[in-house]
Amino acid sequence: MLKLSNKIDQSQIPEIRIMQGWLQRNNQFAPDTSSWHHMTMAGMLTPAQLASLDAAKGVEFDRAYLRLMIQHHAGALKMVDDLFASPLAGQEVDVNVFANDVVTAQTTEIGIMQKLLTQLPAK
């Protein structure tokens, strides 16, 4: 679980930097990495979900972490779907490539997390 969470953390750092850079180049506000505390968007965890995860231990933590991270990744996939559903959105090459890379990486990670969930001991 630790190996997976480190991999996800390391993959999301450049994703965040790419999005911040794109916003800055387009004269838009680019929130810092602590902004997740105040933003509501698809896949973001609620304070109650975070508290529940913080209180979990052992296998229950692993199960909760995987379910919530799947939710988080599914939110990213929804944002990409929303992007491509918007007229003329995703036409810029950098945005298109980035969005498709997000879909590839996060769909793969969801598959890994779903498999890990099935390997956890039953409740």
Backbone as a printed PyTorch tensor [residue, N CA C, xyz], in Angstrom:
tensor([[[  0.8260,  -1.1860,   0.0000],
         [  0.0000,   0.0000,   0.0000],
         [  0.8760,   1.2570,   0.0000]],

        [[  1.9300,   1.2220,   0.7940],
         [  2.8320,   2.3690,   0.8580],
         [  3.4970,   2.6240,  -0.4940]],

        [[  3.9100,   1.5650,  -1.1530],
         [  4.5390,   1.6850,  -2.4640],
         [  3.5710,   2.3420,  -3.4700]],

        [[  2.3160,   1.8960,  -3.4570],
         [  1.3050,   2.4700,  -4.3480],
         [  1.0590,   3.9370,  -4.0220]],

        [[  0.9040,   4.2510,  -2.7370],
         [  0.6170,   5.6430,  -2.3710],
         [  1.7820,   6.5630,  -2.7270]],

        [[  3.0170,   6.0900,  -2.5780],
         [  4.1750,   6.8900,  -2.9860],
         [  4.1890,   7.1110,  -4.4930]],

        [[  3.8390,   6.0770,  -5.2590],
         [  3.7970,   6.1930,  -6.7150],
         [  2.7360,   7.2020,  -7.1430]],

        [[  1.5560,   7.1280,  -6.5190],
         [  0.4820,   8.0730,  -6.8420],
         [  0.9150,   9.4910,  -6.4900]],

        [[  1.5000,   9.6620,  -5.3230],
         [  1.9690,  10.9810,  -4.8980],
         [  2.9720,  11.5360,  -5.9040]],

        [[  3.9270,  10.7210,  -6.2940],
         [  4.9630,  11.1730,  -7.2230],
         [  4.4030,  11.4630,  -8.6150]],

        [[  3.3640,  10.7560,  -9.0170],
         [  2.7920,  11.0100, -10.3480],
         [  1.9230,  12.2610, -10.3540]],

        [[  1.3470,  12.6020,  -9.2080],
         [  0.4630,  13.7620,  -9.1840],
         [  1.2210,  15.0810,  -9.0460]],

        [[  2.4420,  15.0480,  -8.5600],
         [  3.2360,  16.2770,  -8.4560],
         [  3.4450,  16.9100,  -9.8360]],

        [[  3.9450,  16.1660, -10.8340],
         [  4.0970,  16.7980, -12.1440],
         [  2.7560,  17.1590, -12.7910]],

        [[  1.7020,  16.3960, -12.5250],
         [  0.3900,  16.7430, -13.0700],
         [ -0.0430,  18.1070, -12.5540]],

        [[  0.1340,  18.3340, -11.2650],
         [ -0.2380,  19.6160, -10.6610],
         [  0.6050,  20.7360, -11.2570]],

        [[  1.8960,  20.4980, -11.4020],
         [  2.7750,  21.5280, -11.9700],
         [  2.3920,  21.8650, -13.4120]],

        [[  2.0340,  20.8550, -14.1860],
         [  1.6070,  21.0880, -15.5740],
         [  0.3540,  21.9590, -15.5890]],

        [[ -0.6190,  21.6350, -14.7300],
         [ -1.8560,  22.4220, -14.6990],
         [ -1.5940,  23.8430, -14.2100]],

        [[ -0.7450,  23.9960, -13.1910],
         [ -0.4190,  25.3360, -12.7090],
         [  0.2670,  26.1520, -13.8010]],

        [[  1.2090,  25.5390, -14.5110],
         [  1.9150,  26.2260, -15.5900],
         [  0.9830,  26.6590, -16.7010]],

        [[  0.0490,  25.7860, -17.0610],
         [ -0.9080,  26.1260, -18.1160],
         [ -1.7610,  27.3110, -17.6870]],

        [[ -2.2320,  27.2960, -16.4570],
         [ -3.0390,  28.4030, -15.9540],
         [ -2.2390,  29.7060, -15.9660]],

        [[ -1.0050,  29.6530, -15.5030],
         [ -0.1690,  30.8580, -15.4660],
         [  0.0940,  31.4050, -16.8720]],

        [[  0.3940,  30.4990, -17.8100],
         [  0.6380,  30.9360, -19.1970],
         [ -0.5930,  31.5700, -19.8250]],

        [[ -1.7520,  31.2140, -19.3110],
         [ -3.0040,  31.7550, -19.8400],
         [ -3.6010,  32.8210, -18.9330]],

        [[ -2.7270,  33.4160, -18.1190],
         [ -3.1110,  34.5230, -17.2380],
         [ -4.3010,  34.1950, -16.3410]],

        [[ -4.2980,  32.9700, -15.8160],
         [ -5.3440,  32.5220, -14.9050],
         [ -4.7320,  32.3100, -13.5210]],

        [[ -5.5740,  32.3370, -12.5170],
         [ -5.1180,  32.0590, -11.1620],
         [ -4.7050,  30.5950, -11.0630]],

        [[ -3.5170,  30.3570, -10.5480],
         [ -3.0100,  28.9990, -10.3680],
         [ -2.9140,  28.7180,  -8.8700]],

        [[ -3.8570,  27.9580,  -8.3170],
         [ -3.8180,  27.6880,  -6.8780],
         [ -2.5930,  26.8810,  -6.4820]],

        [[ -2.1450,  27.0620,  -5.2440],
         [ -1.0020,  26.2790,  -4.7790],
         [ -1.4670,  24.8860,  -4.3570]],

        [[ -0.5330,  24.0570,  -3.9700],
         [ -0.8590,  22.6590,  -3.6830],
         [ -1.6770,  22.4690,  -2.4080]],

        [[ -1.8010,  23.4960,  -1.5850],
         [ -2.6370,  23.3560,  -0.3850],
         [ -4.0900,  23.7200,  -0.6620]],

        [[ -4.4030,  24.1260,  -1.8830],
         [ -5.7530,  24.5900,  -2.1960],
         [ -6.7980,  23.4880,  -2.0970]],

        [[ -6.3690,  22.2280,  -2.1170],
         [ -7.3370,  21.1340,  -2.0250],
         [ -8.1480,  21.2020,  -0.7390]],

        [[ -7.6040,  21.8750,   0.2620],
         [ -8.3240,  22.0130,   1.5360],
         [ -9.6100,  22.8260,   1.3630]],

        [[ -9.6650,  23.6570,   0.3250],
         [-10.7710,  24.6020,   0.1630],
         [-11.5510,  24.4070,  -1.1320]],

        [[-11.1610,  23.4640,  -1.9580],
         [-11.8160,  23.3000,  -3.2570],
         [-12.7540,  22.1070,  -3.2350]],

        [[-13.8680,  22.2810,  -3.8830],
         [-14.7640,  21.1550,  -4.0790],
         [-14.8390,  20.8930,  -5.5750]],

        [[-14.5060,  19.6990,  -5.9300],
         [-14.5830,  19.2680,  -7.3200],
         [-14.7100,  17.7590,  -7.3220]],

        [[-15.0050,  17.2330,  -8.4650],
         [-15.2120,  15.7900,  -8.5740],
         [-14.0410,  15.0270,  -7.9510]],

        [[-14.3660,  14.0920,  -7.0820],
         [-13.3490,  13.2210,  -6.5120],
         [-12.6710,  13.7180,  -5.2540]],

        [[-12.8400,  14.9820,  -4.9270],
         [-12.1840,  15.4870,  -3.7230],
         [-12.8940,  14.9440,  -2.4900]],

        [[-12.1240,  14.6040,  -1.4950],
         [-12.6850,  14.0110,  -0.2890],
         [-13.2960,  15.0770,   0.6100]],

        [[-14.3490,  14.6910,   1.2790],
         [-14.9900,  15.5880,   2.2300],
         [-14.2080,  15.5610,   3.5460]],

        [[-14.4020,  16.5560,   4.3840],
         [-13.7640,  16.5100,   5.7040],
         [-14.1370,  15.2440,   6.4860]],

        [[-15.3700,  14.7920,   6.3610],
         [-15.7880,  13.5760,   7.0630],
         [-15.0470,  12.3480,   6.5320]],

        [[-14.8590,  12.2720,   5.2200],
         [-14.1130,  11.1510,   4.6450],
         [-12.6610,  11.1710,   5.1040]],

        [[-12.0650,  12.3490,   5.1350],
         [-10.6800,  12.4670,   5.5980],
         [-10.5610,  12.0680,   7.0650]],

        [[-11.5260,  12.4840,   7.8850],
         [-11.5080,  12.1240,   9.3050],
         [-11.6640,  10.6140,   9.4810]],

        [[-12.5300,  10.0220,   8.6800],
         [-12.7310,   8.5780,   8.7410],
         [-11.4510,   7.8360,   8.3620]],

        [[-10.7930,   8.3090,   7.3220],
         [ -9.5380,   7.6960,   6.8950],
         [ -8.4730,   7.8640,   7.9750]],

        [[ -8.4140,   9.0350,   8.5610],
         [ -7.4310,   9.3050,   9.6060],
         [ -7.6340,   8.3940,  10.8130]],

        [[ -8.8730,   8.0350,  11.0970],
         [ -9.1780,   7.2000,  12.2620],
         [ -8.9890,   5.7080,  11.9860]],

        [[ -8.9420,   5.3270,  10.7150],
         [ -8.8480,   3.9030,  10.3620],
         [ -7.4450,   3.3620,  10.6330]],

        [[ -7.3840,   2.0810,  10.9150],
         [ -6.1080,   1.4090,  11.2020],
         [ -6.0570,   0.0790,  10.4630]],

        [[ -4.8530,  -0.3820,  10.1720],
         [ -4.6490,  -1.7080,   9.5960],
         [ -5.3650,  -1.9150,   8.2730]],

        [[ -6.0020,  -3.0820,   8.1600],
         [ -6.6920,  -3.4490,   6.9180],
         [ -7.8460,  -2.4900,   6.6370]],

        [[ -8.4980,  -2.0060,   7.6830],
         [ -9.5970,  -1.0520,   7.4740],
         [ -9.0720,   0.2480,   6.8560]],

        [[ -7.8650,   0.6600,   7.2550],
         [ -7.2520,   1.8290,   6.6130],
         [ -6.9870,   1.5370,   5.1450]],

        [[ -6.3850,   0.3840,   4.8720],
         [ -6.0730,   0.0220,   3.4840],
         [ -7.3330,   0.0370,   2.6300]],

        [[ -8.4060,  -0.5650,   3.1470],
         [ -9.6690,  -0.6290,   2.4100],
         [-10.2140,   0.7840,   2.1670]],

        [[-10.2280,   1.6020,   3.2070],
         [-10.7430,   2.9710,   3.0770],
         [ -9.8730,   3.7930,   2.1310]],

        [[ -8.5630,   3.6640,   2.2630],
         [ -7.6450,   4.4040,   1.3970],
         [ -7.8980,   4.0450,  -0.0660]],

        [[ -7.9920,   2.7700,  -0.3590],
         [ -8.2010,   2.3420,  -1.7400],
         [ -9.5360,   2.8460,  -2.2820]],

        [[-10.5870,   2.7120,  -1.5080],
         [-11.9050,   3.1880,  -1.9730],
         [-11.9090,   4.6910,  -2.2100]],

        [[-11.3160,   5.4280,  -1.2980],
         [-11.3090,   6.8860,  -1.4360],
         [-10.3830,   7.3410,  -2.5670]],

        [[ -9.2700,   6.6460,  -2.7580],
         [ -8.3710,   7.0110,  -3.8530],
         [ -9.0050,   6.6660,  -5.2010]],

        [[ -9.7720,   5.5810,  -5.2530],
         [-10.5130,   5.2640,  -6.4770],
         [-11.5110,   6.3910,  -6.7550]],

        [[-12.2050,   6.8530,  -5.7150],
         [-13.1300,   7.9820,  -5.8620],
         [-12.3960,   9.2100,  -6.4010]],

        [[-11.2330,   9.4840,  -5.8420],
         [-10.4430,  10.6470,  -6.2470],
         [-10.0300,  10.5370,  -7.7200]],

        [[ -9.5420,   9.3770,  -8.1120],
         [ -9.1400,   9.1610,  -9.5030],
         [-10.3400,   9.2310, -10.4470]],

        [[-11.4730,   8.6830, -10.0110],
         [-12.6890,   8.7560, -10.8330],
         [-13.0940,  10.2150, -11.0470]],

        [[-12.8480,  11.0490, -10.0520],
         [-13.1230,  12.4770, -10.1980],
         [-12.2680,  13.1070, -11.2880]],

        [[-11.0090,  12.7090, -11.3490],
         [-10.1210,  13.2190, -12.4030],
         [-10.6210,  12.7780, -13.7830]],

        [[-11.0760,  11.5370, -13.8690],
         [-11.6020,  11.0380, -15.1470],
         [-12.8620,  11.8060, -15.5440]],

        [[-13.6990,  12.1560, -14.5630],
         [-14.8870,  12.9480, -14.8480],
         [-14.4950,  14.3310, -15.3520]],

        [[-13.4790,  14.9230, -14.7500],
         [-13.0440,  16.2530, -15.1960],
         [-12.5500,  16.2060, -16.6430]],

        [[-11.8390,  15.1440, -17.0070],
         [-11.3970,  15.0040, -18.3970],
         [-12.6080,  14.8350, -19.3140]],

        [[-13.5630,  14.0080, -18.8930],
         [-14.7910,  13.8480, -19.6850],
         [-15.4980,  15.1870, -19.8640]],

        [[-15.5950,  15.9520, -18.7760],
         [-16.2350,  17.2730, -18.8450],
         [-15.4750,  18.2000, -19.7910]],

        [[-14.1570,  18.1420, -19.7400],
         [-13.3370,  18.9620, -20.6260],
         [-13.6530,  18.6540, -22.0820]],

        [[-13.5970,  17.3690, -22.4380],
         [-13.8090,  16.9890, -23.8300],
         [-15.2670,  17.1460, -24.2690]],

        [[-16.2010,  17.2310, -23.3120],
         [-17.6080,  17.4440, -23.6470],
         [-17.9110,  18.9230, -23.9040]],

        [[-16.9890,  19.8040, -23.5140],
         [-17.1870,  21.2370, -23.7210],
         [-16.7680,  21.6120, -25.1370]],

        [[-17.6040,  22.3820, -25.8420],
         [-17.2670,  22.7730, -27.2140],
         [-15.8910,  23.4400, -27.2930]],

        [[-15.0810,  22.9570, -28.2010],
         [-13.7360,  23.4660, -28.5050],
         [-12.7130,  23.2760, -27.3870]],

        [[-13.1120,  22.6510, -26.2860],
         [-12.1560,  22.4130, -25.1980],
         [-11.2550,  21.2470, -25.5720]],

        [[-10.0730,  21.2420, -25.0380],
         [ -9.1390,  20.1580, -25.2960],
         [ -8.5270,  20.1960, -26.6830]],

        [[ -8.6910,  21.3160, -27.3820],
         [ -8.1390,  21.4270, -28.7310],
         [ -6.6540,  21.7470, -28.7190]],

        [[ -6.1970,  22.4450, -27.6890],
         [ -4.7820,  22.7720, -27.5820],
         [ -4.0050,  21.4680, -27.3810]],

        [[ -2.9270,  21.3060, -28.1220],
         [ -2.1780,  20.0500, -28.1150],
         [ -1.7240,  19.6800, -26.7100]],

        [[ -1.1390,  20.6160, -25.9750],
         [ -0.6430,  20.3030, -24.6320],
         [ -1.7630,  19.8380, -23.7020]],

        [[ -2.9060,  20.4930, -23.7830],
         [ -4.0390,  20.1180, -22.9300],
         [ -4.5570,  18.7400, -23.3300]],

        [[ -4.6580,  18.4930, -24.6180],
         [ -5.1550,  17.2170, -25.1130],
         [ -4.2440,  16.0670, -24.6810]],

        [[ -2.9470,  16.2460, -24.8670],
         [ -1.9820,  15.2030, -24.4870],
         [ -2.0300,  14.9730, -22.9790]],

        [[ -2.0310,  16.0470, -22.2190],
         [ -2.0700,  15.9280, -20.7640],
         [ -3.3320,  15.2000, -20.3140]],

        [[ -4.4790,  15.6040, -20.8330],
         [ -5.7470,  14.9870, -20.4330],
         [ -5.7590,  13.5010, -20.7630]],

        [[ -5.2700,  13.1580, -21.9250],
         [ -5.2320,  11.7400, -22.2970],
         [ -4.2380,  10.9580, -21.4410]],

        [[ -3.1400,  11.5810, -21.0600],
         [ -2.1860,  10.9330, -20.1520],
         [ -2.8230,  10.6880, -18.7790]],

        [[ -3.6050,  11.6500, -18.3100],
         [ -4.3120,  11.4830, -17.0340],
         [ -5.2500,  10.2900, -17.1140]],

        [[ -5.9920,  10.1960, -18.2050],
         [ -6.9180,   9.0670, -18.3660],
         [ -6.1580,   7.7460, -18.3330]],

        [[ -5.0740,   7.6640, -19.0710],
         [ -4.2990,   6.4180, -19.1300],
         [ -3.7560,   6.0450, -17.7510]],

        [[ -3.0890,   6.9950, -17.1010],
         [ -2.4520,   6.7020, -15.8060],
         [ -3.4830,   6.3910, -14.7300]],

        [[ -4.5210,   7.2010, -14.6520],
         [ -5.4470,   7.0210, -13.5390],
         [ -6.3870,   5.8370, -13.7550]],

        [[ -6.6930,   5.5150, -15.0000],
         [ -7.4690,   4.3040, -15.2650],
         [ -6.6540,   3.0700, -14.8640]],

        [[ -5.3730,   3.0850, -15.1860],
         [ -4.4900,   1.9780, -14.7960],
         [ -4.4170,   1.8620, -13.2790]],

        [[ -4.2400,   2.9800, -12.6050],
         [ -4.1460,   2.9600, -11.1420],
         [ -5.4550,   2.5050, -10.5070]],

        [[ -6.5920,   2.8920, -11.0730],
         [ -7.8800,   2.4150, -10.5530],
         [ -7.9400,   0.8970, -10.6550]],

        [[ -7.5050,   0.3570, -11.7790],
         [ -7.4810,  -1.1030, -11.9420],
         [ -6.6140,  -1.7790, -10.8990]],

        [[ -5.4470,  -1.2060, -10.6370],
         [ -4.5510,  -1.7560,  -9.6170],
         [ -5.2180,  -1.7070,  -8.2420]],

        [[ -5.8450,  -0.5720,  -7.9310],
         [ -6.4800,  -0.4300,  -6.6150],
         [ -7.6740,  -1.3670,  -6.4670]],

        [[ -8.4490,  -1.5460,  -7.5360],
         [ -9.5690,  -2.4840,  -7.4680],
         [ -9.0670,  -3.9030,  -7.2150]],

        [[ -7.9710,  -4.2670,  -7.8670],
         [ -7.3950,  -5.6020,  -7.6430],
         [ -6.9040,  -5.7420,  -6.2010]],

        [[ -6.2390,  -4.7130,  -5.6900],
         [ -5.7580,  -4.7600,  -4.3110],
         [ -6.9260,  -4.9070,  -3.3240]],

        [[ -8.0400,  -4.2300,  -3.6080],
         [ -9.2140,  -4.3500,  -2.7400],
         [ -9.6860,  -5.8010,  -2.6470]],

        [[ -9.6480,  -6.5070,  -3.7710],
         [-10.0990,  -7.8960,  -3.7650],
         [ -9.1450,  -8.8070,  -3.0060]],

        [[ -7.9190,  -8.3620,  -2.8210],
         [ -6.9060,  -9.1830,  -2.1400],
         [ -6.8660,  -8.9340,  -0.6300]],

        [[ -7.5810,  -7.9430,  -0.1650],
         [ -7.6140,  -7.6730,   1.2780],
         [ -8.4760,  -8.7190,   1.9820]],

        [[ -8.1290,  -9.0390,   3.2240],
         [ -8.9540,  -9.9970,   3.9730],
         [-10.3880,  -9.4690,   4.1130]],

        [[-11.3530, -10.3610,   4.1110],
         [-12.7630,  -9.9840,   4.2720],
         [-12.9590,  -9.3360,   5.6320]],

        [[-13.9880,  -8.5080,   5.7030],
         [-14.3050,  -7.8230,   6.9740],
         [-14.6870,  -8.7920,   8.0440]]])
